[in-house]
């Protein structure tokens, strides 16, 4: 099973939507709250190629995208294979 990490903040509706989809898929994920830790947020921005909005989602340390990107992958039928590689 893939290791999924999602960077979030406490009051982000897109974070809630992204986590809800991951839960619906039945996959475990690690949530990293960057709302009160500038160092963690800086690390997230570096990993996400300069993107500073949340959520930022990674699968096995590879950038998956943000909430919109994850839902686009879901609509295209590509998300499951990324979350559960064979």
Phi, psi and omega in degrees: 000143182288151174268119183248129178236131178236123178270128187224174165232168187289328187243045185247112180294330178291326176296317179299315179297316181296315179295323179298318179294318178297320178295319178299325179284347178075026180256143176280148178214158174257127178258130178242110180277116182257009186294332184237015183228095182301328180293316176297320180296318178299317178299318178300314181299318178297313181295327184269016176066035177095355179284131186245356179278162177242154359280157169238130190238134181232141176237119183051046179065012175255139182291121177268319181139197178257192182299311181299319179295321180292319178292327176295319176297321178297313180297328180278357180075022183252351186290316184303318181291333177282323181282332182229071182294145182283000000 
